[in-house]
Amino acid sequence: MRTPHRMADDHITDDHTAFDDWFDGGAEDLVPPDHRRAGRRRRRSRFGGLSFALKGLIAILVLCGFLAMGDRWAVLYAENEAAQQIKKQMKLNAAPEVEISGFPFLTQLADRRIGELKVTVPDVAADRVTLAKVSATAHNVRINGSGTDISGAYADAMHGEVLLSFADMNRELGASQVTFSGHGKNKVLARGTLPVAGHDVKVRADANIQRLGASGISTDIDNMSLAVGDLATYRPGTRSSEGLHLTRASVDKLTKQADKARQLLAVPAVVKRLGVPDSAVRQALNSDAKLRELTGTPRFVKQLMGTNLIDIALAHPALLKKFGLDPALLDGLTRLTRPELADRLSLAFHLPKLPGDDGYVRLQDVTVEKEGIRVDLSGGGLSVGK
């Protein structure tokens, strides 16, 4: 019987021993590479490859960025300080918008002189109206104070403009429901209604805008009229074209109503003002045909429309009621004098007092535009603060 052969086991054992020797001796060679360290070496090598001049340029650009940022912060601080000074001296409800031009600001601050400074003040109260915007640009502004402390400023010259907005006027003066709009270079139209003795009467007026002295605007109100429906028109004043006059529509209606026409001709004061002969009046009162013949003539219609009925209406209130006019309304209209109505529609104003006791501000050109009344300003020697 043959003995089993064990060469195969010995061979396997030898192979394991060799593998173990190889693994123990060569493990160090299988450590994975560190890619991050390699990347850092590459980045260092890239930056290290830059020229000294390029590195210097990058450093200068970074420094300039920080300086510009600091300069802008200094501008914002100075603008805020100036706004608070102006708000305090002009007693404004809100601080104005202040803009300092020029770069860099720090060099101007060191020189204590600013080339240009712009101030915009919204919603400035001026008499009965509010100025939508007052803007001014000052040149060659000298700064008071030391270092970054700004205690005041002085401007050699200034120019600016004032805007009186129609939207603001319609809101502020619109309690009477009157609206304003531009018409031409120097005219403003007022249209709307006014409450008189419990009635709303339609009002029309034209305001001519002009400069008043060095700091004011005046309005000359003209062509004022108040319409009482389509019945009559009232124009305050004593001229022949003023007073209470019947409209063409009401006169046409009157001539077609015999009873009302006879009642009108029965008043001697009316007949006298119309210039109708007594004989013609007697015939008209007794004959419908003669009445139509008299009241239907163009001359009669023209004379009746041109007659001021104020005195007649006040003396004959019953007749007034027959025409549809409330005596209380007529009484209210007669109390509404021309100066009073002109004052209600006035757009006049004066510029508010500006900061400082020195210097001057003058109105230059006044124009009426679509959005409102615009006024150009000029001035000099103005100071803010100490």
GUPAVEX-83276 format. One record per atom (N, C-alpha, C): residue in one letter; x negated, y, z. Coordinates in steps of 0.05 Angstrom, whole numbers, plus 32768, in hexadecimal, padded with zeros to 4 digits. Last residue first. Layout:
BEGIN
AXYZ
...
This chain:
BEGIN
K81C289E18101
K81B089F6810D
K819889FB80FC
G81F789D880D2
G81E889D180EA
G81D889E880F4
V81EE89F48093
V81FC89E080A2
V81EB89D980BB
S81F58A2D8067
S81E68A1D807B
S81F98A0A808A
L81EB8A4F802A
L81FD8A40803C
L81EC8A2F804F
G81D98A6E7FFF
G81D28A76801A
G81E38A68802F
G82108A6D7FD0
G81F48A6B7FD7
G81F08A747FF4
G823D8A5A7F9A
G82368A657FB3
G82188A637FB9
S82788A4B7F75
S825B8A507F76
S82558A5D7F91
L82AC8A227F58
L82A08A317F6E
L82828A367F69
D82E88A1B7F32
D82CB8A197F34
D82C08A2B7F4A
V832389F87F3B
V83168A117F3F
V82F88A0C7F41
R835E89DC7F20
R834189D97F25
R833489F47F26
I839B89C07F2E
I838D89DA7F2A
I837089D67F32
G83AA89817F0D
G83AD89967F21
G839F89AF7F1A
E83AA895D7EE3
E83AC89527EFE
E83AF89677F14
K83A7897E7EB6
K83BD896B7EB8
K83C089617ED4
E839689C17ECC
E839289A97EBD
E83A989957EC2
V83878A047ECD
V839C89F17ED3
V839989D97EC0
T834F8A267EE9
T835D8A1A7ED3
T83728A067EDD
V83248A597EFA
V833C8A4B7F03
V834B8A407EEA
D82E08A677F09
D82F58A637EF5
D830B8A527F01
Q82CE8A777F44
Q82C68A807F29
Q82DE8A7D7F16
L82CA8A8C7F87
L82D98A7E7F72
L82D18A897F57
R82908A887FB1
R82A28A977FA0
R82B18A857F8C
V82708A8B7FEE
V827D8A797FDB
V82918A897FCB
Y82348A9B8012
Y824D8AA38005
Y82568A8C7FF3
G820D8AA6804F
G82138A9C8034
G822E8AA5802A
D821B8A968095
D820D8AA4807F
D82168A998064
D82338A7580B8
D823C8A9180B8
D82308AA080A1
G82498A3180AE
G82358A4680B0
G82418A6280AD
P82778A108081
P82648A108097
P82518A288096
L82B08A388069
L829B8A248066
L82878A25807D
K82F58A3F8070
K82DB8A498077
K82C68A328076
P831B8A2D8035
P83168A2D8051
P82FA8A378057
L83368A598003
L83228A45800A
L831E8A458028
H837C8A637FFF
H83618A6E8003
H834E8A57800B
F83B38A5F7FD1
F83A38A557FE7
F83898A657FE8
A83F48A587FB2
A83DD8A687FB9
A83CE8A5B7FD1
L84218A447F9E
L840A8A317F9F
L83F18A407FA7
S84668A4E7FAE
S844B8A587FAB
S84368A427FAE
L849A8A427FB5
L848D8A357F9F
L84708A3E7F9B
R84A88A607FE1
R84AC8A437FE2
R849D8A357FCC
D849E8A937FCD
D848D8A887FE3
D84908A6A7FE5
A84C78A997FA9
A84AB8A997F9F
A84988A8D7FB4
L84F28A9B7FCC
L84EF8A857FB9
L84D38A837FAE
E84E68ACC7FE5
E84E88AB37FF4
E84E58A9B7FE2
P84E58AF17FBB
P84CD8AEC7FCA
P84CE8AD27FDA
R851D8AEC7FAB
R85078AE57F99
R84ED8AE07FA8
T85478ACE7FDD
T853C8AE47FCE
T85258ADB7FBD
L857C8AB17FEE
L85638AA77FE4
L85578ABC7FD2
R85AD8AC77FF6
R85998ACA800B
R857D8AC18003
T85C88AB67FCA
T85C28AD27FCC
T85AD8AD87FE2
L85CC8A7F7FD6
L85BC8A887FBF
L85B58AA57FC1
G85F08A808001
G85D58A768004
G85C28A7F7FEE
D861E8A937FE7
D86128AA37FFD
D85F58A9A8002
L86278A687FC5
L86208A837FBA
L86138A957FCF
L86328A417FEB
L861B8A3E7FD9
L86138A597FCE
A86618A558001
A864A8A528012
A86308A4F8002
P86858A527FD6
P867C8A6C7FE0
P86648A6B7FF2
D86798A267FA1
D867D8A277FBE
D86738A437FC8
L869B8A277F63
L86848A307F73
L868B8A327F90
G86C68A1D7F42
G86B68A067F4C
G869D8A0E7F5C
F86E78A447F33
F86D28A3D7F20
F86C08A267F29
K87058A487F61
K87128A3E7F49
K86FE8A377F33
K86E08A607F83
K86E78A447F87
K86F58A387F6E
L86E08A947F6F
L86C78A847F6E
L86CE8A667F71
L87118AA67F7C
L870B8AA37F60
L86F38A917F5D
A87098AA97FB3
A871E8A967FA9
A87198A917F8B
P86E38AD17FB9
P86DB8AB57FBF
P86F08AA17FB4
H86D68B097FA3
H86ED8AF87F9C
H86E68ADA7FA0
A86A68B1F7FB2
A86BE8B2E7FB8
A86D78B1E7FB3
L86818AFA7F9F
L86838AFE7FBC
L869C8B0D7FC4
A868B8AFF7F68
A86908AE57F75
A86928AE97F94
I867A8B337F5F
I86968B2C7F59
I869D8B127F69
D86448B317F6C
D86568B427F7B
D86738B3A7F77
I86348B087F45
I862E8B067F62
I86438B177F71
L86368B057F0E
L864F8B017F1D
L864B8B007F3B
N861F8B277ED9
N86178B1E7EF4
N862F8B1D7F05
T86298B157E96
T86338B247EAD
T862A8B177EC7
G861C8AF67E6A
G86098B0A7E73
G86118B1A7E8B
M86498AD77E61
M86308ACA7E6A
M861C8ADE7E75
L866C8B007E50
L86718AF27E68
L86598AE37E73
Q86548B107E20
Q86578B237E35
Q865C8B157E50
K86588AE17E02
K863D8AEC7E08
K863F8B007E20
V868F8ADB7DFF
V867F8AC57E0B
V86648AD17E13
F869D8B0A7DE3
F86A88B057DFE
F86968AF07E0D
R86838B017DB2
R867C8B197DC3
R86858B147DE0
P869C8AD57D9B
P86808AD37DA5
P86788AEA7DB7
T86E08ACA7DB2
T86CC8AD97DA2
T86B08AD67DAD
G87048AB27DD3
G86F68AA27DC0
G86E28AB07DAF
T871E8AD67DF2
T87098AC67DFF
T86FA8AB57DEB
L87428AED7DCB
L872F8AFD7DDA
L87188AEC7DE5
E87608AC27DB7
E87528AD47DA5
E873D8AE47DB3
R87758AAD7DE5
R87628A9D7DD6
R87538AAF7DC3
L87978AD97DF2
L87828AD07E05
L876D8AC07DF6
K87B98ADB7DC7
K87A78AF17DCB
K87908AEA7DDE
A87D38AAA7DD1
A87C58AAE7DB8
A87B18AC47DBA
D87EA8AB27E03
D87D68A9E7E00
D87C58AA17DE7
S87F88AF07E1F
S87FB8ADF7E06
S87E48ACC7E05
N87EF8B0F7E4B
N880B8B097E45
N880E8AF77E2C
L87B98B167E4F
L87C78B0C7E66
L87E38B047E60
A87AE8B2E7E1E
A87A48B137E23
A87B28B067E3B
Q87C48B607E24
Q87CF8B4E7E10
Q87C68B317E15
R87A48B747E4D
R87C18B717E51
R87CD8B5E7E3D
V87728B757E33
V87768B647E4A
V87948B5F7E4F
A877A8B9B7E0C
A87748B7F7E03
A87788B6C7E1B
S87818BC87E2C
S87978BBF7E1B
S87938BA27E12
D87508BCE7E44
D87678BC77E55
D877E8BBC7E44
P87178BB17E23
P872B8BC67E26
P87438BBC7E35
V86DF8B967E43
V86F78B907E34
V870B8BA67E38
G86AE8B957E5F
G86B38BAA7E4B
G86CB8BA57E3A
L869F8B747E87
L86A08B687E6C
L86A48B7D7E57
R86A48B967EB1
R86898B8D7EAA
R86888B807E8E
K86DC8B9B7EB2
K86CA8BB37EAF
K86AF8BAB7EA5
V86EC8B677EBC
V86F48B757EA3
V86E28B8C7E9D
V86D88B617EF0
V86CE8B507EDA
V86D48B5D7EBF
A86F58B877F0C
A86D88B897F0B
A86CC8B797EF5
P872B8B757F08
P87228B8D7EFA
P87048B907EF7
V87408B367EFB
V872E8B447F0D
V87238B5C7EFF
A875B8B1C7ED3
A876B8B2B7EE7
A875A8B3A7EFB
L87378AFE7EB8
L873E8B187EAC
L87508B297EBF
L87388AD07ED8
L871F8AE07ED6
L87258AFC7ECC
Q876B8ABE7ED1
Q87638AC57EEC
Q87498AD77EEB
R87698AB27E9A
R877A8AC87EA3
R87728AD17EBF
A87468A877E9C
A873E8A9F7E8D
A874F8AB77E96
K87628A627EBA
K874A8A6D7EC5
K87418A867EB6
D878D8A587E95
D87928A627EB0
D87798A6F7EBC
A87748A457E65
A87828A5F7E66
A87868A697E82
Q873B8A2B7E55
Q874E8A277E6A
Q875C8A427E6F
K87158A377E30
K87298A237E28
K873E8A1E7E3E
T86F38A587E49
T87038A647E33
T87188A507E29
L86D98A357E6D
L86EB8A4A7E77
L86FE8A547E61
K86B88A177E4C
K86CE8A0A7E5A
K86E38A1E7E64
D86958A3F7E3C
D86A58A317E28
D86BC8A237E35
V867F8A4B7E6F
V868E8A607E60
V86A08A537E4B
S86648A1C7E7B
S867A8A247E8C
S868B8A3A7E7E
A863D8A1B7E52
A86518A057E54
A86698A0D7E65
R86208A497E5B
R862F8A477E42
R86448A317E44
T86278A5C7EA1
T86198A4F7E8B
T862B8A4F7E72
L862B8A9B7EC3
L86378A827EBA
L86288A777EA2
H85FC8AB57EF2
H86088AB57ED6
H86148A9A7ED0
L85E58ADD7F24
L85F48AC57F1E
L86028AC87F03
G85A38AFB7F1B
G85BD8AF87F28
G85CA8ADE7F21
E85878B197EDE
E85868B0A7EF7
E85A18B0A7F05
S85898B3B7EB5
S85888B1E7EAE
S85888B0D7EC7
S85878B6C7ECE
S85A08B647EC1
S85A08B467EBA
R85658B657F0E
R85668B6D7EF2
R85808B617EE6
T855F8B547F42
T85738B697F3D
T85758B717F20
G855A8B0F7F5A
G85508B297F50
G85668B3C7F4A
P855E8ACA7F4A
P855B8ADF7F5F
P854E8AF87F53
R858D8AAD7F24
R85718AB77F22
R856E8ACE7F36
Y85B78A777F1B
Y85B18A8D7F2C
Y85938A947F29
T85E98A5F7EF0
T85CC8A617EF5
T85C78A7A7F06
A86218A327EEF
A86158A4C7EF0
A85F78A4A7EF5
L863089FC7EDF
L86438A127EE2
L86378A2D7EE0
D861689CE7EE1
D861789DA7EC6
D862A89F27EC7
G85F789D87F20
G860289C67F0C
G860189D17EF0
V85DB8A0F7F25
V85F18A037F34
V860089F17F22
A85978A1A7F20
A85AF8A137F11
A85C38A057F24
L856D8A4F7F27
L85798A397F36
L85948A337F29
S852E8A697F11
S854B8A657F0E
S85548A4D7F1E
M84F78A927F01
M85058A827F15
M85238A817F0F
N84CE8AAB7EE2
N84E38A9A7ED5
N84F18A887EE9
D84958AA67F0F
D84A68AB47EFB
D84BA8AA07EF0
I84648AB37F3F
I847B8AA27F37
I848E8AB27F25
D84228AB27F40
D84378AC57F39
D844F8AB57F2E
T83F58AA07F71
T84088A977F5D
T841D8AAC7F59
S83AE8AA17F7F
S83C98AAB7F82
S83DA8AA07F6C
I83778A8B7FA4
I83878A877F8C
I83A38A917F91
G83388AA47FBF
G83548A9D7FC0
G83608A997FA5
S83058ABA7FC3
S83098AA07FD0
S83278A987FD0
A82FF8AEC7FAC
A82E98AD97FA9
A82EF8ABD7FB4
G833F8AFE7F8F
G83268B047F9D
G83118AEF7F98
L83628ACE7F74
L83678AE47F87
L834E8AE97F97
R836F8AB57F33
R835D8AB87F49
R83648AD07F5A
Q83AF8A987F22
Q83998AAA7F1E
Q83888AAC7F37
I83E68A7A7F02
I83D08A777F15
I83BA8A8A7F0E
N842A8A817F00
N84128A887EF2
N83FB8A897F07
A845E8A557F01
A844B8A627F12
A84328A677F02
D84A38A537EF4
D84888A527EE9
D84758A617EFB
A84DC8A2B7F05
A84CC8A427F09
A84B18A3D7EFC
R851B8A127F17
R85068A137F02
R84F68A2D7F08
V854689E77F3B
V853589FE7F3B
V852089FB7F24
K858889D47F49
K857089CF7F39
K856089E97F37
V85A089CA7F8B
V85A089D97F72
V858689D57F63
D85C589A87FB6
D85AC89A67FA8
D85AE89B57F8E
H85E589C47FF0
H85E689BC7FD4
H85CA89BA7FC9
G85E189DA8022
G85EB89BF801F
G85EE89B58003
A85CA8A0D8015
A85E48A0B8021
A85F189EF801E
V859D89EF7FEC
V85A88A097FF2
V85C58A057FFC
P856389CD7FDC
P857B89CC7FEC
P858589E87FF3
L854C89C87F99
L854A89D67FB3
L856489D37FC2
T852A899F7F69
T854289A87F77
T853B89B67F91
G850089AC7F2F
G850B899A7F44
G852589A57F50
R84C289C77F1B
R84DC89BC7F13
R84E689AA7F2A
A849289F37F08
A849F89E87F20
A84BC89E07F17
L845689F67EE4
L847389F57EE3
L847D89E77EFC
V84208A227EDF
V842B8A0A7EEC
V84498A0C7EEC
K83ED8A3D7EB6
K84098A3D7EBE
K84108A217ECA
N83BB8A427E9D
N83BF8A507EB6
N83DC8A507EC0
K83BB8A227E6E
K83A28A267E7E
K83A78A317E9A
G83F689F87E69
G83E28A0C7E5F
G83CB8A0E7E73
H841089E07E9F
H841A89E97E84
H840889FF7E7A
G841689AC7ED0
G840789C17EC1
G841389C77EA7
S844989A77F02
S843A899C7EEC
S842C89B37EDD
F846D89947F3D
F845C89A77F2F
F844D89997F19
T84AF898B7F58
T849589807F4E
T848789967F3D
V84D8898C7F90
V84CD899B7F7A
V84B2898F7F72
Q84F2897C7FBF
Q84F3896C7FA7
Q84EB897B7F8E
S84E889977FEC
S84FE89A17FDC
S850189927FC2
A84BB897D7FFC
A84D3897A800D
A84EC89847FFE
G848C89837FDF
G84A389757FD2
G84BB89707FE4
L845D89957FED
L847189A97FE9
L848B899D7FDE
E844289637FF2
E844289768008
E8458898B8006
R844B89497FC0
R8450893B7FD9
R8453894F7FF0
N843D896E7F9A
N845889627F98
N845F89547FB2
M840889777FAA
M841C898C7FAC
M843889817FAB
D83F189467F9D
D83F2894E7FB9
D840789647FBD
A83F889477F66
A840389307F75
A840689387F93
F83DA89737F56
F83F789747F54
F8404895E7F64
S83A289867F7F
S83B089727F6F
S83CE89767F6E
L837289B07F78
L838C89B07F85
L839E899E7F75
L832E89AC7F7E
L834589A17F70
L835D89A27F81
V82F389D27F75
V830A89CC7F87
V832189C27F75
E82AC89CD7F6E
E82C789D07F63
E82DC89C87F78
G826A89EB7F6B
G827D89D67F71
G829889DB7F64
H822889FE7F7E
H823E89FF7F6B
H825189E87F70
M81F68A237FA0
M820B8A0E7FA0
M821E8A137F8A
A81B68A337FBD
A81CB8A367FA8
A81DD8A1E7FA9
D81998A2A7FEC
D81968A437FDE
D81AD8A487FCA
A81AE8A0F8029
A81AE8A0C800C
A81AB8A287FFF
Y819689F08063
Y819C8A0A8056
Y81998A078038
A81A589C7809C
A819B89CB8081
A81A489E58076
G819589A480DA
G81A489B680C9
G819889B880AD
S8179897C80F3
S818C898C8103
S819D899F80F3
I815F894080ED
I816A895580DB
I817F896480EB
D8127891A80FA
D813D89288107
D8146893F80F4
T80F9890480E7
T811388FA80DB
T812B890880E7
G80D5894080EE
G80D4892380EA
G80EE891A80DC
S810189748102
S80E689698101
S80E8894B80FD
G812A89A980E6
G8124899380F8
G8108898980F4
N814B89B880A8
N814289C180C3
N813E89A880D4
I813F89BA8063
I814789AB807A
I813B89B68094
R815989DB802B
R814489DA803F
R814E89CD8058
V816A89CB7FEA
V817489CB8005
V815C89C88018
N817289D47FB0
N815C89DE7FC0
N816389E27FDD
H81BA89D57FAA
H819F89D27F9F
H818A89DF7FB1
A81F789B37FB4
A81E489C77FBD
A81C889C17FB1
T823689AB7F9C
T821B89A17F98
T820889B77F9F
A827689997FB4
A826289AE7FB0
A824789A07FAE
S82BD89917FB3
S82A289867FAE
S828E899C7FA9
V82F889837FCD
V82E589997FCB
V82CA898D7FC9
K8338896B7FBD
K831B89667FBE
K830C89807FBC
A836C897B7FC7
A8366895E7FC4
A834989587FC7
L837F89A87FF6
L836E89A57FDF
L836689877FDE
T83C189B18009
T83A989A3800F
T839989A07FF5
V83E589EE801A
V83DF89D78009
V83C689C98013
R83EB8A1B8037
R84028A098036
R83FC89EF8027
D83A88A21804A
D83C28A2D804B
D83D88A18804A
A838989E9803F
A83868A058036
A83A18A128035
A836689B08054
A837D89C18058
A837789DD804F
V834B89808029
V834589978039
V835D89A9803B
D8341894A8011
D835889528021
D835189688034
P82FA893B8011
P831689378008
P832A8943801B
V82BE89557FFE
V82D189568015
V82ED8951800A
T827E89477FED
T829A89457FE4
T82AC89427FFC
V823F89607FDD
V8252895C7FF2
V826E895B7FE6
K81FC89547FC9
K821889567FC1
K822B894F7FD8
L81BE89717FC0
L81CF89647FD3
L81EC89697FCC
E817C89737FA7
E819989757FA2
E81A989657FB6
G814889777FBF
G814E89837FA5
G816C89877FA0
I813789898000
I814589767FEF
I814D89847FD5
R81028990802E
R8111899C8018
R811D89868006
R80D8897E804F
R80EE898D805A
R80FE899C8045
D80B2895B803F
D80AF89768035
D80C489898040
A80C7892E8056
A80AD89388060
A80A889548057
L80F489288036
L80F7892D8053
L80DD8939805F
Q80DD891D8006
Q80EC89358008
Q80F0893D8026
T80C788EC8014
T80B48901800C
T80C3891C800D
L80F588CE801D
L80E388D48033
L80CF88EA802D
F810E88C77FED
F811988DA7FFF
F810588E28015
P80EC88C27FAD
P80F488B87FC7
P80FD88CE7FDA
F812888D97F91
F811988C27F9C
F80FB88C87F99
G816888FA7F8F
G814A88FB7F8E
G813E88E27F9C
S81A089117FB7
S819389077F9F
S817589087FA1
I81CE88FF7FE6
I81B4890C7FE3
I81A689007FCA
E821089097FF4
E81FE88FA7FE3
E81E5890A7FDF
V82478901801F
V822E8910801A
V821C88FE8009
E828A8909802B
E827788F8801E
E825F89098016
P82A0891F806D
P829E89208050
P828A890C8045
A82C7890180A1
A82AD890A8098
A82AC890B8079
A8308891B80B1
A82F6890580AA
A82DC8910809F
N831D894B80C0
N8327893380CD
N8315891B80C7
L82EF898280CE
L82FE897080BC
L8308895880CB
K82D489B180DE
K82EB89A680EE
K82FD899580DC
M82A689C380CA
M82BF89CA80BB
M82D889C080C8
Q828289AF80EF
Q828389CC80EB
Q829D89D480DC
K828B897780ED
K828D89868106
K829189A48101
K8281896A80B8
K829B896480C4
K82A0897580DD
I824B897980B4
I825F898880A5
I827B898380B0
Q8234895380D7
Q8231897080DC
Q8246898080CD
Q8242892380BD
Q824C892980D8
Q824A894680DF
A82248928808E
A82428926808D
A824E892C80A8
A81F0892780A1
A81FA893F8094
A8218893F8093
E81EE88F280B5
E81EA890880C7
E81F5892280BB
N81F688D58084
N820988D3809A
N820788EA80AE
E81C788E48069
E81E288EB805E
E81F788E98073
A81A088CE808A
A81A188EB8086
A81BC88F3807B
Y81AB88978084
Y81AC88A3809F
Y81AF88C2809C
L81A38890804D
L81BE888B8059
L81C088988074
V816C889C804A
V818088AD803C
V819C88A98048
A815788728068
A8153888D8071
A816788A08064
W816488478047
W816F88498062
W816D8865806D
R81448854801B
R816188558018
R816F88568033
D8111884D8031
D811988678027
D8137886A8025
G81118816803C
G811088298052
G81188845804A
M811388048007
M812887FD8019
M812988108031
A80E288177FF5
A80FB88217FE8
A8113881B7FFA
L80BF87F98015
L80C088178017
L80D98822800C
F80CA87C58003
F80D087CC801F
F80D187EA8022
G80B887CC7FCD
G80D487C47FD3
G80DC87CB7FF0
C808287D77FD5
C809487EB7FC9
C80B187E57FCF
L807187A57FE7
L807087BC7FF9
L808287D27FEF
V807987867FB9
V8088877F7FD2
V808887977FE5
L805587A07F97
L807287A07F90
L808387997FA9
I802587957FB0
I802D87B17FAE
I804B87B27FA8
A8022875E7FAB
A802387697FC5
A802D87867FC5
I801E875A7F73
I8035874E7F81
I8038875A7F9D
L7FEC87737F6B
L8004877E7F60
L801D87747F6E
G7FCA874F7F85
G7FCD876A7F8F
G7FE687777F85
K7FCE87237F63
K7FD787217F7F
K7FDB873C7F8B
L7FB887397F36
L7FD487327F35
L7FDF872F7F52
A7F8387417F47
A7F9387587F3E
A7FB187517F3F
F7F72870C7F50
F7F73871F7F67
F7F8587377F60
S7F9886DB7F2C
S7F8286EE7F2E
S7F8787007F46
L7FAA86997F41
L7FB186B47F39
L7F9A86C77F3D
G7F9C86697F57
G7F92866E7F3C
G7F99868A7F32
G7FB586657F85
G7F99866B7F87
G7F8D86717F6C
F7FE686567F73
F7FE386717F7D
F7FC586797F7F
R7FD686207F63
R7FE186337F4F
R7FDD86507F59
S7FC386097F92
S7FB0860C7F7C
S7FBA86207F67
R7FF086087FAF
R7FD986187FB8
R7FC5861D7FA2
R800E85E57F90
R801786017F93
R800086137F9C
R7FEF85B67F95
R7FF285C27F7B
R7FFB85DF7F7D
R7FF385AD7FCC
R7FD985B27FC1
R7FDB85BF7FA5
R802985A47FCF
R801D85BB7FDC
R800285C17FD2
G802C85747FB2
G803A858C7FA8
G802E85A57FB4
A801085527FD3
A800585577FB9
A801185707FAD
R803285507FFE
R8017855B8001
R800B85627FE7
R805D85377FE5
R806085527FEF
R8044855F7FF3
H804A85037FD9
H805085167FC3
H805285337FCD
D801F84D77FEF
D802F84ED7FFB
D803285037FE5
P802484917FD9
P801884AC7FD7
P802A84C17FE4
P802484578004
P803184687FEF
P802584847FF0
V7FF08427800B
V7FFE843D8018
V800A84508003
L7FD183FC7FF8
L7FED83FE7FEF
L7FFD84147FFC
D7F9F83F6800F
D7FA084017FF3
D7FBC84057FE9
E7FA783DE803E
E7FA183FA803E
E7FA384068023
A7FAD83A98031
A7FC583B98038
A7FC083D68037
G7F8283868026
G7F89839A8012
G7FA183AB8018
G7F7983628050
G7F6383738047
G7F6B83898034
D7FA883498058
D7F9C8357806E
D7F86836A8064
F7FB183338025
F7FC483478030
F7FB783578046
W7F86830E8020
W7F898325800C
W7F9B833B8018
D7F9082EC804A
D7F7782FB8049
D7F7983138036
D7FC182D7803A
D7FBF82E78053
D7FA682F78053
F7FB282BE800C
F7FC582D5800A
F7FC482E68023
A7F9082968020
A7F8582AA800E
A7F9782C3800C
T7FB48279803E
T7F9E8286804B
T7F92829C803A
H7FD682668018
H7FE08278802C
H7FCA82878039
D7FB382437FFB
D7FBF825B7FEE
D7FC9826F8002
D7FA7821C8021
D7F91822E8017
D7F9C8247800A
T7FD982068025
T7FCD8213803C
T7FB782258034
I7FDE81EF7FF3
I7FF082047FFB
I7FE582138012
H7FB581CA7FF4
H7FB481DF7FE1
H7FC681F77FE9
D7FC781A7801B
D7FAE81B68020
D7FAC81CD800D
D7FF381938002
D7FF781A3801A
D7FDE81B38020
A7FDB81777FD7
A7FEE818D7FD1
A7FF1819E7FEA
M7FBE814E7FEE
M7FB081647FE1
M7FC2817C7FDD
R7FCE811F8005
R7FD581398013
R7FC781518006
H7FED80E17FF3
H7FD880F57FEB
H7FE081107FF7
P7FF680A4801B
P800180BD800E
P7FEB80D2800A
T7FD580668008
T7FD8807B801C
T7FE18095800F
R7FF5802B7FEE
R7FE480437FEB
R7FEA80588000
M7FEF7FE88000
M800080008000
M7FEF80198000
